[in-house]
Each structure stands twice: as structure tokens, then as C-alpha cells.
């Protein structure tokens, strides 16, 4: 199944308050190969945001890498459970359980929020108050 060449995304303008949701709908065309630049305008601050857009192939490769990382982390959790049950080595087993669980959570979030589109950092090296998220509505 090929990725949508024009994914439905939202450009989030981050504020200090989480209750204040400031989003703008965003649609960008994916390049055939590699990466391309695109521009978007934030509806809230009227700033032009430069975006880096990955091709559909690279986007799917990134999602596969997140999924593989999550599977490896879950395997680590299973090994930790086996060590807890089968051996008296409690400290390594707990480290594997906790570390594997945390790694599984991080990689699952990476897989879930992957878009293949991200804002380019400014000249000062800061990403600015914008982030791109998939439109799950």
C-alpha cells in the first residue's frame, strides 16, 4: 500500500498553555525521491514556516524503523520477564523491564506521530513555535 502523496497534516502553533489549541490545516505534496522543501503559513502568527518533506518511500522507511525499534523494545521486556521468573538475577531483569518498557513507549510514539514533514530550524538553531502532526480526525 503506497503512502498518500498529499498527506493530511496539521501545523500546530505551540503556546505556553496546552488548553489553547492553535492549529492550521496543512497539505503538502511529497517528492518522488529524497527530500524537498515546502512553505506553509501559520494562521495564528502569520509566519512563513519552511518545511522539509520526505518522499513516500523515505516516510515508509522511517515508519518501519520506528516499528522495528518498538518490536525490539518489546522483546527486551519479554527477556526481562523471563529473567524475573527463571533466575534470581533481579536487578538486571528490572533494568531490562523498565528500559524496554520506556523504549517501547518512545518508539511507539515515534511511529504514531511520524509524518515525514517537519519544520526546518531557523538560523539561530531553534525550531520555533511550530510542529507538524498528522490529522487524525
N, CA, C and O of each residue as an XYZ file, in Angstrom:
548
protein
N       0.840     -1.178      0.000
C       0.000      0.000      0.000
C       0.885      1.241      0.000
O       1.705      1.407      0.903
N       0.742      2.086     -0.962
C       1.561      3.285     -1.070
C       1.038      4.383     -0.145
O      -0.158      4.479      0.127
N       1.958      5.193      0.322
C       1.573      6.313      1.178
C       0.876      7.381      0.342
O       1.145      7.522     -0.851
N       0.000      8.111      0.965
C      -0.709      9.195      0.301
C       0.297     10.255     -0.137
O       1.040     10.767      0.701
N       0.342     10.601     -1.427
C       1.321     11.591     -1.863
C       1.004     12.990     -1.330
O       1.878     13.856     -1.345
N      -0.218     13.230     -0.862
C      -0.596     14.518     -0.282
C      -1.236     14.252      1.081
O      -2.461     14.232      1.203
N      -0.399     14.046      2.106
C      -0.943     13.668      3.413
C      -1.712     14.808      4.067
O      -1.423     15.984      3.847
N      -2.708     14.426      4.886
C      -3.458     15.416      5.662
C      -2.711     15.656      6.965
O      -2.534     14.743      7.771
N      -2.283     16.880      7.157
C      -1.487     17.229      8.323
C      -2.073     18.466      8.985
O      -2.927     19.148      8.419
N      -1.600     18.740     10.188
C      -1.926     19.999     10.842
C      -0.630     20.640     11.306
O       0.277     19.970     11.800
N      -0.566     21.946     11.134
C       0.567     22.725     11.614
C       0.151     23.296     12.962
O      -0.769     24.110     13.038
N       0.821     22.875     14.016
C       0.493     23.332     15.363
C       1.384     24.505     15.740
O       2.606     24.448     15.597
N       0.753     25.568     16.226
C       1.488     26.696     16.787
C       1.517     26.474     18.296
O       0.481     26.533     18.959
N       2.695     26.219     18.827
C       2.826     25.897     20.241
C       2.761     27.163     21.085
O       3.377     28.180     20.765
N       2.004     27.074     22.166
C       1.894     28.184     23.116
C       2.232     27.662     24.497
O       2.459     26.466     24.675
N       2.266     28.547     25.466
C       2.559     28.146     26.837
C       1.415     27.328     27.426
O       1.644     26.476     28.284
N       0.200     27.575     26.979
C      -0.972     26.889     27.520
C      -1.358     25.722     26.618
O      -1.555     25.903     25.416
N      -1.465     24.531     27.189
C      -1.881     23.372     26.396
C      -3.362     23.439     26.042
O      -3.798     22.818     25.073
N      -4.131     24.182     26.815
C      -5.560     24.286     26.550
C      -5.833     25.114     25.299
O      -6.894     24.991     24.687
N      -4.878     25.956     24.923
C      -5.035     26.831     23.771
C      -4.537     26.099     22.533
O      -3.344     26.133     22.233
N      -5.435     25.442     21.814
C      -5.060     24.671     20.630
C      -5.091     25.561     19.405
O      -6.152     26.022     18.982
N      -3.941     25.794     18.849
C      -3.843     26.637     17.660
C      -3.299     25.790     16.523
O      -2.101     25.511     16.470
N      -4.162     25.386     15.627
C      -3.751     24.527     14.527
C      -4.199     25.119     13.198
O      -5.182     25.856     13.120
N      -3.465     24.783     12.177
C      -3.790     25.173     10.810
C      -3.752     23.917      9.959
O      -2.810     23.132     10.072
N      -4.756     23.702      9.103
C      -4.673     22.543      8.197
C      -3.516     22.736      7.218
O      -3.191     23.857      6.826
N      -2.909     21.625      6.838
C      -1.718     21.686      6.004
C      -1.725     20.495      5.058
O      -1.926     19.356      5.478
N      -1.505     20.766      3.792
C      -1.356     19.699      2.804
C      -0.129     20.022      1.964
O      -0.009     21.113      1.406
N       0.769     19.067      1.884
C       1.984     19.242      1.081
C       2.117     18.060      0.135
O       1.674     16.951      0.437
N       2.727     18.310     -1.000
C       2.975     17.238     -1.975
C       4.324     16.603     -1.667
O       5.314     17.300     -1.448
N       4.352     15.283     -1.652
C       5.604     14.568     -1.418
C       6.394     14.490     -2.727
O       5.809     14.320     -3.796
N       7.730     14.615     -2.643
C       8.542     14.464     -3.852
C       8.616     12.996     -4.262
O       8.283     12.108     -3.478
N       9.047     12.751     -5.474
C       9.175     11.378     -5.969
C      10.262     10.621     -5.209
O      10.078      9.461     -4.840
N      11.398     11.285     -4.977
C      12.503     10.661     -4.256
C      13.147     11.695     -3.342
O      13.062     12.898     -3.588
N      13.786     11.216     -2.296
C      14.556     12.086     -1.414
C      13.705     13.047     -0.606
O      12.628     12.702     -0.120
N      14.217     14.258     -0.477
C      13.563     15.297      0.308
C      13.343     16.533     -0.551
O      14.058     16.760     -1.528
N      12.352     17.327     -0.179
C      12.084     18.585     -0.862
C      11.702     19.627      0.179
O      11.331     19.296      1.305
N      11.798     20.873     -0.210
C      11.384     21.966      0.664
C       9.995     22.422      0.271
O       9.617     22.376     -0.899
N       9.249     22.857      1.254
C       7.922     23.415      1.018
C       7.731     24.556      1.999
O       8.465     24.669      2.982
N       6.759     25.391      1.736
C       6.480     26.515      2.627
C       5.031     26.446      3.068
O       4.156     25.983      2.335
N       4.802     26.914      4.272
C       3.444     26.986      4.819
C       3.333     28.281      5.602
O       4.333     28.851      6.038
N       2.103     28.736      5.773
C       1.863     29.949      6.558
C       1.017     29.569      7.763
O      -0.039     28.951      7.631
N       1.503     29.952      8.941
C       0.768     29.716     10.176
C      -0.382     30.719     10.243
O      -0.167     31.924     10.108
N      -1.583     30.229     10.448
C      -2.745     31.106     10.508
C      -2.778     31.934     11.780
O      -3.463     32.955     11.839
N      -2.050     31.508     12.791
C      -2.121     32.190     14.090
C      -1.112     33.318     14.214
O      -1.444     34.386     14.729
N       0.105     33.105     13.756
C       1.128     34.155     13.914
C       1.535     34.768     12.578
O       2.371     35.671     12.545
N       0.956     34.291     11.475
C       1.226     34.783     10.115
C       2.684     34.625      9.706
O       3.170     35.346      8.835
N       3.376     33.692     10.329
C       4.777     33.447      9.972
C       4.855     32.434      8.840
O       4.049     31.506      8.761
N       5.832     32.624      7.967
C       6.102     31.633      6.934
C       6.992     30.564      7.549
O       8.037     30.871      8.121
N       6.575     29.309      7.429
C       7.305     28.189      8.014
C       7.865     27.356      6.877
O       7.119     26.873      6.025
N       9.183     27.188      6.867
C       9.820     26.344      5.859
C       9.769     24.903      6.345
O      10.101     24.616      7.495
N       9.351     23.997      5.463
C       9.182     22.589      5.817
C      10.121     21.720      4.995
O      10.460     22.045      3.857
N      10.532     20.618      5.590
C      11.314     19.595      4.891
C      10.394     18.391      4.713
O       9.927     17.815      5.695
N      10.133     18.012      3.466
C       9.168     16.971      3.147
C       9.893     15.753      2.585
O      10.659     15.868      1.628
N       9.650     14.584      3.183
C      10.263     13.339      2.723
C       9.380     12.687      1.660
O       8.162     12.871      1.649
N      10.005     11.930      0.776
C       9.244     11.183     -0.223
C       8.455     10.078      0.469
O       8.720      9.741      1.623
N       7.492      9.524     -0.242
C       6.672      8.454      0.328
C       7.530      7.253      0.722
O       7.287      6.621      1.750
N       8.529      6.942     -0.094
C       9.418      5.809      0.201
C      10.204      6.039      1.489
O      10.304      5.144      2.329
N      10.755      7.230      1.641
C      11.519      7.539      2.858
C      10.607      7.592      4.088
O      11.005      7.178      5.176
N       9.397      8.097      3.913
C       8.450      8.142      5.018
C       8.110      6.725      5.496
O       8.094      6.464      6.699
N       7.842      5.824      4.568
C       7.539      4.443      4.944
C       8.750      3.767      5.573
O       8.595      2.962      6.491
N       9.949      4.079      5.096
C      11.169      3.526      5.682
C      11.306      4.000      7.132
O      11.662      3.214      8.009
N      11.030      5.254      7.381
C      11.102      5.786      8.745
C      10.089      5.103      9.644
O      10.410      4.764     10.783
N       8.866      4.893      9.158
C       7.847      4.217      9.967
C       8.250      2.774     10.257
O       8.016      2.272     11.357
N       8.856      2.105      9.276
C       9.330      0.737      9.513
C      10.424      0.716     10.572
O      10.463     -0.198     11.396
N      11.311      1.701     10.565
C      12.373      1.762     11.564
C      11.793      1.963     12.967
O      12.247      1.327     13.918
N      10.795      2.843     13.104
C      10.143      3.019     14.404
C       9.475      1.719     14.840
O       9.561      1.346     16.010
N       8.812      1.025     13.919
C       8.141     -0.229     14.266
C       9.148     -1.300     14.676
O       8.906     -2.044     15.626
N      10.270     -1.386     13.972
C      11.307     -2.349     14.327
C      11.880     -2.037     15.706
O      12.114     -2.948     16.500
N      12.106     -0.765     15.995
C      12.594     -0.370     17.317
C      11.614     -0.733     18.416
O      12.021     -1.167     19.494
N      10.330     -0.561     18.153
C       9.308     -0.919     19.138
C       9.277     -2.429     19.357
O       9.147     -2.895     20.489
N       9.395     -3.184     18.279
C       9.410     -4.642     18.415
C      10.634     -5.101     19.206
O      10.526     -6.004     20.036
N      11.785     -4.497     18.964
C      12.995     -4.847     19.715
C      12.833     -4.493     21.192
O      13.272     -5.246     22.061
N      12.206     -3.354     21.481
C      11.983     -2.961     22.870
C      11.025     -3.921     23.568
O      11.228     -4.268     24.732
N       9.988     -4.346     22.863
C       9.052     -5.310     23.451
C       9.728     -6.657     23.683
O       9.424     -7.339     24.662
N      10.636     -7.045     22.800
C      11.401     -8.272     23.001
C      12.274     -8.151     24.250
O      12.444     -9.124     24.985
N      12.822     -6.973     24.489
C      13.606     -6.728     25.702
C      12.745     -6.894     26.948
O      13.200     -7.444     27.951
N      11.508     -6.424     26.887
C      10.592     -6.590     28.020
C      10.326     -8.077     28.268
O      10.303     -8.518     29.417
N      10.128     -8.840     27.212
C       9.888    -10.282     27.352
C      11.097    -10.960     27.984
O      10.941    -11.817     28.853
N      12.296    -10.586     27.558
C      13.504    -11.160     28.153
C      13.580    -10.803     29.636
O      13.974    -11.635     30.453
N      13.207     -9.579     29.987
C      13.185     -9.180     31.393
C      12.205     -9.995     32.207
O      12.502    -10.366     33.342
N      11.030    -10.282     31.642
C      10.037    -11.104     32.341
C      10.564    -12.518     32.543
O      10.396    -13.094     33.618
N      11.198    -13.080     31.525
C      11.763    -14.425     31.639
C      12.849    -14.458     32.714
O      12.930    -15.417     33.481
N      13.680    -13.421     32.776
C      14.722    -13.370     33.800
C      14.133    -13.251     35.204
O      14.667    -13.830     36.150
N      13.052    -12.517     35.343
C      12.408    -12.396     36.660
C      11.879    -13.748     37.111
O      12.015    -14.114     38.278
N      11.276    -14.488     36.192
C      10.661    -15.765     36.539
C      11.704    -16.874     36.696
O      11.596    -17.700     37.603
N      12.702    -16.898     35.828
C      13.591    -18.054     35.763
C      14.865    -17.951     36.591
O      15.449    -18.979     36.934
N      15.310    -16.754     36.918
C      16.598    -16.623     37.594
C      16.491    -15.716     38.817
O      15.541    -14.944     38.946
N      17.460    -15.816     39.700
C      17.469    -14.917     40.860
C      18.119    -13.557     40.560
O      18.333    -12.763     41.476
N      18.431    -13.288     39.299
C      19.065    -12.021     38.929
C      18.000    -10.933     38.817
O      17.504    -10.650     37.727
N      17.663    -10.344     39.918
C      16.555     -9.398     39.946
C      16.930     -8.039     39.356
O      16.132     -7.459     38.619
N      18.113     -7.517     39.656
C      18.488     -6.177     39.190
C      18.577     -6.110     37.660
O      17.987     -5.202     37.074
N      19.281     -7.021     36.987
C      19.299     -6.947     35.512
C      17.900     -7.126     34.909
O      17.572     -6.499     33.902
N      17.091     -7.970     35.519
C      15.748     -8.182     34.994
C      14.906     -6.914     35.107
O      14.177     -6.572     34.176
N      14.998     -6.223     36.226
C      14.231     -4.988     36.402
C      14.724     -3.906     35.444
O      13.927     -3.151     34.889
N      16.041     -3.836     35.253
C      16.594     -2.869     34.305
C      16.071     -3.154     32.903
O      15.685     -2.230     32.187
N      16.055     -4.421     32.503
C      15.523     -4.786     31.185
C      14.034     -4.473     31.087
O      13.577     -3.969     30.061
N      13.280     -4.761     32.130
C      11.845     -4.486     32.109
C      11.562     -2.991     31.974
O      10.800     -2.571     31.103
N      12.174     -2.205     32.831
C      11.905     -0.766     32.814
C      12.463     -0.109     31.549
O      11.782      0.688     30.905
N      13.697     -0.447     31.203
C      14.298      0.122     29.998
C      13.562     -0.279     28.734
O      13.343      0.551     27.851
N      13.181     -1.540     28.640
C      12.435     -2.000     27.477
C      11.069     -1.353     27.378
O      10.619     -0.995     26.289
N      10.406     -1.205     28.525
C       9.086     -0.569     28.514
C       9.196      0.896     28.078
O       8.412      1.354     27.247
N      10.157      1.626     28.630
C      10.330      3.025     28.241
C      10.694      3.156     26.760
O      10.183      4.034     26.064
N      11.574      2.285     26.287
C      11.943      2.316     24.866
C      10.743      1.974     23.986
O      10.580      2.557     22.914
N       9.903      1.038     24.422
C       8.707      0.688     23.649
C       7.746      1.874     23.567
O       7.158      2.126     22.515
N       7.586      2.594     24.663
C       6.699      3.761     24.665
C       7.228      4.840     23.726
O       6.473      5.401     22.932
N       8.521      5.128     23.815
C       9.112      6.177     22.974
C       9.013      5.809     21.497
O       8.633      6.648     20.681
N       9.346      4.581     21.143
C       9.299      4.185     19.734
C       7.870      4.090     19.216
O       7.624      4.371     18.043
N       6.922      3.699     20.066
C       5.519      3.677     19.638
C       5.020      5.090     19.357
O       4.297      5.309     18.386
N       5.400      6.050     20.198
C       5.032      7.438     19.926
C       5.702      7.944     18.654
O       5.085      8.669     17.873
N       6.946      7.571     18.444
C       7.630      7.957     17.207
C       6.921      7.422     15.982
O       6.783      8.134     14.987
N       6.468      6.172     16.038
C       5.732      5.582     14.919
C       4.397      6.301     14.727
O       4.010      6.596     13.596
N       3.695      6.581     15.817
C       2.361      7.172     15.743
C       2.404      8.593     15.192
O       1.541      8.963     14.395
N       3.389      9.403     15.595
C       3.437     10.805     15.210
C       4.285     11.075     13.975
O       4.417     12.232     13.575
N       4.863     10.054     13.359
C       5.701     10.265     12.175
C       4.867     10.820     11.033
O       3.778     10.321     10.751
N       5.377     11.847     10.381
C       4.682     12.449      9.250
C       5.549     12.545      8.007
O       5.034     12.595      6.890
N       6.866     12.572      8.195
C       7.748     12.790      7.056
C       7.827     14.254      6.667
O       8.445     14.602      5.661
N       7.201     15.118      7.466
C       7.224     16.556      7.221
C       7.609     17.229      8.531
O       7.002     16.968      9.570
N       8.616     18.094      8.480
C       8.988     18.791      9.710
C       9.488     20.189      9.390
O      10.042     20.437      8.319
N       9.281     21.104     10.344
C       9.789     22.468     10.145
C      11.308     22.482     10.172
O      11.933     21.731     10.920
N      11.886     23.328      9.362
C      13.327     23.491      9.323
C      13.713     24.465     10.427
O      13.038     25.473     10.640
N      14.787     24.166     11.120
C      15.256     25.055     12.196
C      15.700     26.389     11.613
O      16.196     26.463     10.489
N      15.514     27.428     12.396
C      15.901     28.766     11.957
C      17.397     28.971     11.989
O      18.150     28.050     12.306
N      17.830     30.170     11.663
C      19.260     30.494     11.638
C      19.867     30.417     13.034
O      21.065     30.177     13.181
N      19.039     30.622     14.062
C      19.536     30.557     15.432
C      19.600     29.128     15.964
O      20.043     28.906     17.091
N      19.160     28.155     15.159
C      19.206     26.749     15.568
C      17.988     26.287     16.328
O      17.890     25.109     16.673
N      17.054     27.184     16.601
C      15.844     26.820     17.338
C      14.737     26.458     16.357
O      14.643     27.058     15.287
N      13.896     25.482     16.707
C      12.861     25.053     15.779
C      11.696     26.032     15.668
O      10.906     25.927     14.730
N      11.566     26.969     16.583
C      10.444     27.893     16.525
C       9.220     27.294     17.176
O       9.269     26.171     17.678
N       8.128     28.027     17.174
C       6.945     27.561     17.889
C       6.021     26.684     17.052
O       4.816     26.652     17.306
N       6.554     25.974     16.063
C       5.692     25.180     15.177
C       6.107     23.711     15.165
O       7.286     23.379     15.286
N       5.114     22.846     15.015
C       5.346     21.419     14.862
C       4.263     20.876     13.931
O       3.140     21.378     13.917
N       4.608     19.847     13.154
C       3.660     19.237     12.206
C       3.207     17.907     12.775
O       4.028     17.090     13.193
N       1.903     17.689     12.793
C       1.314     16.445     13.287
C       0.330     15.901     12.253
O      -0.232     16.665     11.469
N       0.122     14.585     12.250
C      -0.880     14.024     11.333
C      -2.277     14.444     11.734
O      -2.565     14.618     12.918
N      -3.146     14.608     10.752
C      -4.543     14.943     11.018
C      -5.292     13.632     11.205
O      -5.580     12.938     10.229
N      -5.608     13.291     12.434
C      -6.250     12.017     12.741
C      -7.757     12.154     12.883
O      -8.412     11.249     13.399
N      -8.314     13.268     12.436
C      -9.763     13.455     12.581
C     -10.529     12.770     11.471
O     -11.758     12.828     11.442
